[in-house]
Amino acid sequence: MQNSIRIPPDQMKSEFVRILIKNGFNKTRAEKCADIFTTNSLEGVYSHGVNRFPKFIENIHKGYIHPDAEPSLVVAAGALEQWNGNLGPGPLNAVVAAERSMELSKNYGLGMVAIGNTNHWMRGGIYGWMAAKKGYVLIAWTNTEANMPAWGAKDFRIGNNPLVIAIPYGNEAIVLDFAMSQYSYGKLEQYSLEGKRLPYPGGFDRNGTLTDSPDEILATRRALPAGYWKGSGLSLLLDILASILSGGLSTSQISVLGAEYALSQVFIAVGIKQLPNYPGIEKSIVGIIRDLKGSIPVDPDNPVRFPGENTISIREQNRKDGIPVNKQVWRKILAL
């Protein structure tokens, strides 16, 4: 990473805790929230970790995030519960919702928690890893403000609504975590910060032409739906489900607020240990992954990987060498 320095994870977390306490968090909540931002950075998702932290603090100052607010139960309907996030910190609300969905699955096999009036969860994959490490399958998604045009449109009316699917795998996990846009806006900002172009076209420039320039896409806000019409359609359905299940706001309603807050999210946990075929599940997954890894790669130096595989090696490297951080971003954080 150009123009970067490496920061030990403990030092990064310590700085986050210091800043969060100064901005209204008690020590326990500051530790939990700082751990999420640090882990996201440790595992290579800098766009939703250290790079996003200054924006998180800015949103506290603007009143979009209430540091001391905790989520509350609205209604319990068996395996489905509806919660109000009360505009609390998105990462902390997401942990509560994910953990509650796992608790429900102990009784029902499945547990679903839909939470409205919450905030950006930062990186959805971390909740997938958390659940999978405890032996649960997790399916979760969030809506966003309108930041992407529907397929065939010029103006943006749909969100890039990230989706997470996580499955236990040995001592680690298989975790698919992706936005409905080809690149998340956090990822576009990261490429822009590093002065790099995208590996593949990720949106449209001012002339309506597909481009690999992150700066052009950030300027037009015309991100490309992943899978073209398929990503566009999936984005719409995820938004509808998140808003109706949580009783919260839809993408169109969030978009008139003037900022991205009061989001709607869904967490579904599956207790696979209760299945009669559970003893053979690990062997089945191993066989599927072995077959995948037998693929003939286009580039011999880049073997085919399963979702989340790269996270494991990045985590170990960053734990050993320190987390790479853009110097400008780190200076901004130290000054908070």
C-alpha positions as CSV (number, residue, x, y, z in Angstrom):
1,M,0.0,0.0,0.0
2,Q,1.6,3.3,-1.1
3,N,2.0,6.2,1.4
4,S,1.2,3.9,4.3
5,I,2.6,3.0,7.7
6,R,2.0,-0.2,9.7
7,I,0.3,0.2,13.0
8,P,0.2,-2.7,15.6
9,P,-3.4,-3.9,16.2
10,D,-3.2,-3.2,19.9
11,Q,-2.1,0.4,19.3
12,M,-4.9,0.9,16.7
13,K,-7.5,-0.4,19.1
14,S,-6.2,1.8,21.9
15,E,-6.5,4.9,19.8
16,F,-10.0,4.0,18.8
17,V,-11.0,3.4,22.5
18,R,-9.5,6.7,23.5
19,I,-11.5,8.6,20.8
20,L,-14.7,6.8,21.4
21,I,-14.7,7.5,25.1
22,K,-14.1,11.2,24.4
23,N,-17.2,11.0,22.1
24,G,-19.7,9.6,24.6
25,F,-19.0,5.9,24.8
26,N,-18.5,4.2,28.2
27,K,-15.4,2.0,28.4
28,T,-17.1,-1.3,27.8
29,R,-19.0,-0.1,24.7
30,A,-15.9,1.7,23.5
31,E,-13.8,-1.5,23.8
32,K,-16.4,-3.6,21.8
33,C,-16.8,-1.0,19.1
34,A,-13.1,-0.4,18.8
35,D,-12.5,-4.2,18.5
36,I,-14.9,-4.3,15.5
37,F,-13.1,-1.5,13.7
38,T,-9.7,-3.0,14.5
39,T,-10.7,-6.5,13.4
40,N,-12.1,-5.2,10.1
41,S,-8.7,-3.5,9.5
42,L,-6.7,-6.5,10.7
43,E,-8.5,-8.7,8.2
44,G,-7.8,-6.4,5.3
45,V,-11.2,-4.6,5.0
46,Y,-9.6,-1.1,5.6
47,S,-12.5,0.6,3.7
48,H,-14.9,-0.4,6.6
49,G,-12.3,-0.3,9.4
50,V,-9.6,2.3,9.9
51,N,-10.5,4.3,6.8
52,R,-14.2,4.6,7.9
53,F,-13.5,5.5,11.5
54,P,-13.2,9.3,11.1
55,K,-16.6,9.3,9.3
56,F,-18.1,7.3,12.1
57,I,-17.0,10.0,14.6
58,E,-18.3,12.7,12.3
59,N,-21.7,11.1,12.3
60,I,-21.7,11.1,16.1
61,H,-21.1,14.8,16.1
62,K,-23.9,15.3,13.6
63,G,-26.3,13.4,15.9
64,Y,-26.9,10.5,13.5
65,I,-25.3,8.0,15.9
66,H,-26.3,8.0,19.7
67,P,-23.3,6.5,21.5
68,D,-25.3,5.3,24.6
69,A,-28.4,4.1,22.8
70,E,-29.1,0.3,22.9
71,P,-31.5,-1.7,20.8
72,S,-34.9,-2.6,22.2
73,L,-37.4,-5.4,21.4
74,V,-40.5,-4.3,19.6
75,V,-42.3,-7.7,19.1
76,A,-41.5,-11.4,19.5
77,A,-43.2,-13.8,17.2
78,G,-41.7,-17.2,17.8
79,A,-38.5,-17.5,15.8
80,L,-38.9,-14.0,14.4
81,E,-38.2,-10.8,16.5
82,Q,-38.5,-7.2,15.5
83,W,-36.1,-4.7,17.2
84,N,-35.6,-1.0,17.2
85,G,-32.0,0.1,17.0
86,N,-32.8,3.5,18.5
87,L,-30.0,5.0,16.3
88,G,-27.3,3.4,18.4
89,P,-23.9,2.5,17.0
90,G,-24.5,0.2,14.0
91,P,-21.7,-2.3,14.8
92,L,-22.9,-2.7,18.4
93,N,-26.5,-3.1,17.4
94,A,-25.5,-5.7,14.8
95,V,-23.7,-7.8,17.4
96,V,-26.8,-7.7,19.6
97,A,-29.0,-8.7,16.6
98,A,-26.7,-11.5,15.4
99,E,-26.3,-12.9,18.9
100,R,-30.0,-12.8,19.5
101,S,-30.7,-14.6,16.2
102,M,-28.4,-17.4,17.4
103,E,-30.2,-17.6,20.7
104,L,-33.5,-18.0,18.9
105,S,-32.1,-20.7,16.7
106,K,-31.4,-22.8,19.7
107,N,-35.1,-23.1,20.3
108,Y,-36.5,-23.1,16.8
109,G,-33.6,-24.3,14.6
110,L,-33.9,-20.9,12.8
111,G,-33.7,-17.5,14.4
112,M,-34.5,-14.2,12.7
113,V,-33.9,-10.7,14.1
114,A,-35.0,-7.8,11.9
115,I,-33.8,-4.4,13.3
116,G,-34.9,-1.0,12.0
117,N,-33.8,2.5,13.0
118,T,-30.1,1.4,13.2
119,N,-26.9,2.6,11.7
120,H,-24.2,1.4,9.3
121,W,-22.8,-1.9,10.5
122,M,-19.5,-1.2,8.8
123,R,-18.4,-4.6,7.5
124,G,-21.2,-7.2,7.5
125,G,-18.7,-10.1,7.2
126,I,-17.5,-9.7,10.8
127,Y,-20.9,-10.9,12.1
128,G,-20.8,-13.8,9.7
129,W,-17.3,-14.9,11.1
130,M,-18.6,-14.4,14.6
131,A,-21.6,-16.7,14.0
132,A,-19.7,-19.3,12.0
133,K,-17.0,-19.6,14.7
134,K,-19.8,-20.5,17.1
135,G,-21.1,-23.2,14.7
136,Y,-24.0,-21.3,13.1
137,V,-24.8,-20.4,9.5
138,L,-25.6,-16.7,9.3
139,I,-27.5,-14.9,6.5
140,A,-27.7,-11.2,7.0
141,W,-28.2,-8.0,4.9
142,T,-28.7,-4.3,5.3
143,N,-30.3,-1.6,3.2
144,T,-28.6,1.7,2.5
145,E,-29.4,5.1,1.1
146,A,-29.9,5.3,-2.7
147,N,-26.4,5.1,-4.2
148,M,-26.8,3.1,-7.3
149,P,-29.0,3.3,-10.5
150,A,-31.4,0.4,-11.2
151,W,-30.4,-1.5,-14.3
152,G,-31.4,0.7,-17.3
153,A,-31.6,3.9,-15.3
154,K,-29.4,7.0,-15.0
155,D,-30.4,8.3,-11.6
156,F,-29.8,6.3,-8.4
157,R,-32.9,5.0,-6.7
158,I,-31.6,1.7,-5.1
159,G,-29.0,0.9,-2.5
160,N,-26.0,-1.4,-2.8
161,N,-27.4,-3.3,0.1
162,P,-24.6,-5.6,1.3
163,L,-25.4,-9.3,1.8
164,V,-23.5,-11.8,4.0
165,I,-23.7,-15.6,4.0
166,A,-21.4,-17.4,6.4
167,I,-20.8,-21.2,7.0
168,P,-18.6,-22.9,9.6
169,Y,-15.6,-24.6,8.0
170,G,-13.1,-26.3,10.3
171,N,-11.6,-23.8,12.7
172,E,-12.4,-20.9,10.3
173,A,-15.4,-20.1,8.0
174,I,-16.5,-19.6,4.5
175,V,-17.8,-16.1,4.3
176,L,-19.4,-14.4,1.3
177,D,-19.7,-10.6,2.0
178,F,-20.6,-8.4,-0.9
179,A,-22.4,-5.2,-1.9
180,M,-24.9,-5.3,-4.7
181,S,-22.6,-2.9,-6.5
182,Q,-19.5,-4.2,-8.3
183,Y,-17.5,-2.3,-5.7
184,S,-18.7,-0.9,-2.4
185,Y,-18.3,2.9,-2.0
186,G,-15.8,2.2,0.8
187,K,-13.7,0.1,-1.7
188,L,-13.9,2.8,-4.3
189,E,-12.7,5.4,-1.8
190,Q,-9.8,3.1,-0.8
191,Y,-8.7,2.7,-4.5
192,S,-9.0,6.5,-4.9
193,L,-6.9,7.1,-1.7
194,E,-4.2,4.8,-3.0
195,G,-4.3,6.4,-6.5
196,K,-5.2,3.1,-8.2
197,R,-7.6,2.2,-10.9
198,L,-10.1,-0.6,-10.4
199,P,-9.2,-4.2,-11.7
200,Y,-12.6,-4.2,-13.6
201,P,-15.1,-1.5,-14.6
202,G,-17.1,-0.5,-11.5
203,G,-19.5,2.2,-12.7
204,F,-20.2,5.0,-15.2
205,D,-18.4,8.2,-15.9
206,R,-20.0,11.6,-16.7
207,N,-20.6,10.5,-20.3
208,G,-22.5,7.3,-19.2
209,T,-19.5,5.1,-20.2
210,L,-18.3,2.2,-18.1
211,T,-15.1,3.1,-16.3
212,D,-12.4,1.7,-14.0
213,S,-11.7,5.1,-12.5
214,P,-12.8,5.2,-8.9
215,D,-12.8,9.0,-8.9
216,E,-15.1,9.2,-11.9
217,I,-17.6,6.8,-10.2
218,L,-17.4,8.6,-6.9
219,A,-18.2,11.8,-8.7
220,T,-21.2,10.5,-10.7
221,R,-22.4,8.1,-7.9
222,R,-23.4,5.8,-10.7
223,A,-22.0,2.5,-9.4
224,L,-22.5,-0.6,-11.6
225,P,-24.9,-3.2,-10.1
226,A,-23.1,-6.6,-9.6
227,G,-24.4,-8.9,-12.3
228,Y,-26.0,-6.0,-14.1
229,W,-29.8,-6.6,-13.9
230,K,-29.4,-9.4,-11.4
231,G,-27.7,-7.3,-8.8
232,S,-30.2,-4.6,-9.4
233,G,-33.1,-6.9,-8.8
234,L,-31.5,-8.5,-5.8
235,S,-30.9,-5.1,-4.3
236,L,-34.5,-4.2,-4.6
237,L,-35.7,-7.4,-3.0
238,L,-33.3,-7.1,-0.1
239,D,-34.5,-3.6,0.5
240,I,-38.1,-4.6,0.5
241,L,-37.5,-7.5,2.9
242,A,-35.3,-5.5,5.3
243,S,-37.9,-2.7,5.6
244,I,-41.0,-4.8,5.9
245,L,-39.5,-7.4,8.3
246,S,-38.0,-4.7,10.6
247,G,-40.8,-2.2,10.3
248,G,-38.1,0.3,9.4
249,L,-37.2,2.7,6.6
250,S,-36.7,1.7,3.0
251,T,-33.9,2.9,0.8
252,S,-36.1,5.6,-0.7
253,Q,-37.2,6.8,2.7
254,I,-33.6,6.8,4.0
255,S,-32.5,8.9,1.0
256,V,-34.7,11.9,1.9
257,L,-33.1,12.2,5.3
258,G,-30.0,13.9,3.9
259,A,-27.6,11.4,5.3
260,E,-27.3,7.6,5.6
261,Y,-28.8,6.6,9.0
262,A,-31.9,4.9,10.4
263,L,-31.2,1.8,8.3
264,S,-33.0,-1.6,8.3
265,Q,-31.2,-4.9,8.7
266,V,-32.0,-8.6,8.9
267,F,-30.0,-11.4,10.7
268,I,-31.0,-15.1,10.2
269,A,-29.1,-17.8,12.1
270,V,-29.4,-21.5,11.3
271,G,-28.5,-24.0,14.0
272,I,-27.1,-26.7,11.9
273,K,-26.0,-28.8,14.9
274,Q,-29.7,-29.7,15.3
275,L,-29.8,-31.3,11.9
276,P,-29.8,-35.1,11.6
277,N,-27.0,-35.0,9.0
278,Y,-24.8,-32.7,11.2
279,P,-22.1,-35.4,11.8
280,G,-21.4,-35.5,8.0
281,I,-21.7,-31.8,7.2
282,E,-18.0,-31.1,7.7
283,K,-17.0,-33.9,5.4
284,S,-19.5,-32.7,2.8
285,I,-18.1,-29.2,2.8
286,V,-14.6,-30.4,2.6
287,G,-15.5,-32.4,-0.5
288,I,-17.1,-29.4,-2.1
289,I,-14.1,-27.1,-1.4
290,R,-11.7,-29.8,-2.6
291,D,-13.5,-30.0,-5.9
292,L,-13.5,-26.2,-6.2
293,K,-9.8,-26.0,-5.5
294,G,-9.2,-28.5,-8.3
295,S,-10.2,-25.8,-10.8
296,I,-7.7,-25.0,-13.5
297,P,-6.8,-21.3,-12.8
298,V,-6.6,-18.8,-15.7
299,D,-3.4,-17.4,-14.0
300,P,-1.3,-20.2,-12.4
301,D,0.0,-17.7,-9.8
302,N,-3.6,-17.0,-8.6
303,P,-5.3,-20.2,-7.6
304,V,-9.1,-20.3,-7.2
305,R,-10.1,-19.4,-3.6
306,F,-13.3,-19.8,-1.6
307,P,-15.0,-16.7,-0.2
308,G,-13.1,-15.6,2.9
309,E,-10.0,-17.7,2.3
310,N,-7.8,-14.6,1.7
311,T,-9.0,-13.1,4.9
312,I,-7.1,-15.8,6.9
313,S,-3.7,-15.0,5.4
314,I,-4.2,-11.2,5.5
315,R,-5.2,-11.5,9.2
316,E,-2.0,-13.4,10.1
317,Q,0.3,-11.1,8.1
318,N,-1.2,-7.9,9.6
319,R,-1.1,-9.4,13.1
320,K,2.6,-10.1,12.5
321,D,3.7,-6.9,10.6
322,G,1.1,-4.4,11.7
323,I,-2.0,-3.1,9.9
324,P,-1.2,-0.9,6.8
325,V,-2.8,2.5,7.1
326,N,-2.6,5.5,4.8
327,K,-0.5,8.2,6.5
328,Q,-3.1,10.9,5.9
329,V,-5.9,8.8,7.4
330,W,-3.8,7.9,10.5
331,R,-2.9,11.6,11.1
332,K,-6.6,12.4,10.9
333,I,-7.4,9.7,13.5
334,L,-4.7,10.8,15.9
335,A,-6.0,14.4,15.7
336,L,-9.6,13.3,16.6
